[in-house]
Amino acid sequence: MDELADARVTGQNRRVAASYITRPDLKELDWSAAHRAESLSAVYAHSTGYGTATESWYAEKRRPKRVLGRLLRAGAIVLGAVAAILPILGQIDTHDGKPSIPPAWASVALAAAAAFVALDRFFGFSTGWMRFMDAELHVTRLRHDFEYAWQEAYAKLADPPSEQDVAALLERARRFVRAVDDVIENETKSWIKEFQTDLAGGTQTGQKSEGSSG
């Protein structure tokens, strides 16, 4: 993600975005027989809250990427069309046998169109929007599955819940939170790979330009 460019990529990559996503701390809970149901409800709220916060974060951050990506891509299309039309217009309207619009302006428009596309790729607006959309939908699907599975298991609990039931539900919650962390980690790794590829491509282009000018 662009917003995580200064984050250190370590073995805890799945927590890279966590500092940007509101997740309440899971406090120490009372697992005595009389309070097991209450503690399980707290775990459920904590887990689903993390999923919802993650979805909201991606939904909020993808909107400006979509707008900027579309503007740059639309601008590139318009400039590309202008570059194609300018030489024709210059030939239609001539003065003293010369085009009224110098052909060089077509090159300027074409260069500007290429710059718009390059900016979109470098800052990752379009690709970032797609990554964020995919991550948001993935987390939403995980949360829905977790909510129904939890309710199904909770409906079968004894009163009070047994230690085995508590352990099973805690494991289910742990797997869900871990799955959300994995989505964040995979999305972050995709951004890092994309950013490194763009940087490498820019370096190679610069070297080729220096070579040709030399």
Contacts in CASP RR format, 6 or more apart in sequence:
PFRMAT RR
TARGET T0000
AUTHOR 0000-0000-0000
METHOD contacts of the structure
MODEL  1
MDELADARVTGQNRRVAASYITRPDLKELDWSAAHRAESLSAVYAHSTGY
GTATESWYAEKRRPKRVLGRLLRAGAIVLGAVAAILPILGQIDTHDGKPS
IPPAWASVALAAAAAFVALDRFFGFSTGWMRFMDAELHVTRLRHDFEYAW
QEAYAKLADPPSEQDVAALLERARRFVRAVDDVIENETKSWIKEFQTDLA
GGTQTGQKSEGSSG
1 17 0 8 1.000
1 61 0 8 1.000
1 128 0 8 1.000
1 131 0 8 1.000
1 132 0 8 1.000
1 187 0 8 1.000
1 188 0 8 1.000
1 191 0 8 1.000
2 123 0 8 1.000
2 124 0 8 1.000
2 128 0 8 1.000
2 191 0 8 1.000
3 20 0 8 1.000
3 61 0 8 1.000
4 16 0 8 1.000
4 17 0 8 1.000
4 20 0 8 1.000
4 188 0 8 1.000
4 191 0 8 1.000
5 195 0 8 1.000
7 16 0 8 1.000
7 188 0 8 1.000
9 16 0 8 1.000
9 188 0 8 1.000
9 192 0 8 1.000
13 185 0 8 1.000
13 188 0 8 1.000
13 189 0 8 1.000
14 178 0 8 1.000
14 181 0 8 1.000
14 182 0 8 1.000
14 184 0 8 1.000
14 185 0 8 1.000
15 181 0 8 1.000
15 184 0 8 1.000
15 185 0 8 1.000
16 184 0 8 1.000
16 185 0 8 1.000
16 188 0 8 1.000
17 54 0 8 1.000
17 57 0 8 1.000
17 184 0 8 1.000
17 187 0 8 1.000
17 188 0 8 1.000
18 181 0 8 1.000
18 184 0 8 1.000
20 57 0 8 1.000
21 50 0 8 1.000
21 53 0 8 1.000
21 54 0 8 1.000
21 57 0 8 1.000
21 184 0 8 1.000
22 53 0 8 1.000
22 57 0 8 1.000
23 46 0 8 1.000
23 49 0 8 1.000
23 50 0 8 1.000
23 53 0 8 1.000
24 46 0 8 1.000
24 49 0 8 1.000
26 42 0 8 1.000
26 43 0 8 1.000
26 46 0 8 1.000
27 42 0 8 1.000
29 35 0 8 1.000
29 39 0 8 1.000
29 42 0 8 1.000
29 43 0 8 1.000
30 38 0 8 1.000
30 39 0 8 1.000
31 39 0 8 1.000
31 166 0 8 1.000
33 160 0 8 1.000
34 160 0 8 1.000
36 160 0 8 1.000
36 161 0 8 1.000
36 166 0 8 1.000
37 157 0 8 1.000
37 159 0 8 1.000
37 160 0 8 1.000
37 161 0 8 1.000
39 166 0 8 1.000
40 154 0 8 1.000
40 161 0 8 1.000
40 166 0 8 1.000
40 169 0 8 1.000
43 169 0 8 1.000
43 170 0 8 1.000
43 173 0 8 1.000
44 150 0 8 1.000
44 154 0 8 1.000
44 173 0 8 1.000
46 173 0 8 1.000
47 146 0 8 1.000
47 173 0 8 1.000
47 176 0 8 1.000
47 177 0 8 1.000
48 143 0 8 1.000
48 146 0 8 1.000
48 147 0 8 1.000
50 177 0 8 1.000
50 180 0 8 1.000
51 139 0 8 1.000
51 142 0 8 1.000
51 143 0 8 1.000
51 180 0 8 1.000
52 143 0 8 1.000
54 135 0 8 1.000
54 136 0 8 1.000
54 139 0 8 1.000
54 180 0 8 1.000
54 183 0 8 1.000
54 184 0 8 1.000
55 136 0 8 1.000
55 139 0 8 1.000
55 140 0 8 1.000
55 143 0 8 1.000
58 132 0 8 1.000
58 133 0 8 1.000
58 135 0 8 1.000
58 136 0 8 1.000
58 139 0 8 1.000
59 132 0 8 1.000
59 136 0 8 1.000
61 132 0 8 1.000
62 128 0 8 1.000
62 129 0 8 1.000
62 132 0 8 1.000
62 133 0 8 1.000
62 136 0 8 1.000
65 124 0 8 1.000
65 125 0 8 1.000
65 126 0 8 1.000
65 128 0 8 1.000
65 129 0 8 1.000
65 132 0 8 1.000
66 125 0 8 1.000
66 129 0 8 1.000
68 120 0 8 1.000
68 123 0 8 1.000
68 125 0 8 1.000
69 120 0 8 1.000
69 125 0 8 1.000
69 126 0 8 1.000
69 129 0 8 1.000
70 126 0 8 1.000
72 116 0 8 1.000
72 117 0 8 1.000
72 119 0 8 1.000
72 120 0 8 1.000
72 125 0 8 1.000
72 126 0 8 1.000
73 116 0 8 1.000
73 117 0 8 1.000
73 120 0 8 1.000
73 126 0 8 1.000
75 113 0 8 1.000
75 116 0 8 1.000
76 113 0 8 1.000
76 114 0 8 1.000
76 116 0 8 1.000
76 117 0 8 1.000
76 120 0 8 1.000
77 113 0 8 1.000
78 113 0 8 1.000
79 109 0 8 1.000
79 110 0 8 1.000
79 112 0 8 1.000
79 113 0 8 1.000
79 116 0 8 1.000
80 109 0 8 1.000
80 110 0 8 1.000
80 113 0 8 1.000
82 106 0 8 1.000
82 109 0 8 1.000
83 106 0 8 1.000
83 107 0 8 1.000
83 109 0 8 1.000
83 110 0 8 1.000
83 113 0 8 1.000
84 106 0 8 1.000
86 101 0 8 1.000
86 103 0 8 1.000
86 105 0 8 1.000
86 106 0 8 1.000
86 109 0 8 1.000
87 99 0 8 1.000
87 101 0 8 1.000
87 103 0 8 1.000
87 106 0 8 1.000
89 100 0 8 1.000
89 101 0 8 1.000
90 99 0 8 1.000
90 100 0 8 1.000
90 101 0 8 1.000
90 103 0 8 1.000
91 99 0 8 1.000
93 99 0 8 1.000
93 100 0 8 1.000
93 101 0 8 1.000
94 100 0 8 1.000
120 126 0 8 1.000
121 127 0 8 1.000
121 198 0 8 1.000
122 198 0 8 1.000
124 194 0 8 1.000
124 198 0 8 1.000
127 194 0 8 1.000
128 191 0 8 1.000
131 187 0 8 1.000
131 190 0 8 1.000
131 191 0 8 1.000
132 187 0 8 1.000
134 187 0 8 1.000
135 183 0 8 1.000
135 184 0 8 1.000
135 186 0 8 1.000
135 187 0 8 1.000
138 183 0 8 1.000
139 180 0 8 1.000
139 183 0 8 1.000
142 176 0 8 1.000
142 179 0 8 1.000
142 180 0 8 1.000
142 183 0 8 1.000
143 176 0 8 1.000
143 180 0 8 1.000
146 172 0 8 1.000
146 173 0 8 1.000
146 176 0 8 1.000
149 172 0 8 1.000
150 169 0 8 1.000
150 172 0 8 1.000
150 173 0 8 1.000
153 165 0 8 1.000
153 168 0 8 1.000
153 169 0 8 1.000
153 172 0 8 1.000
154 169 0 8 1.000
157 165 0 8 1.000
158 165 0 8 1.000
161 169 0 8 1.000
END
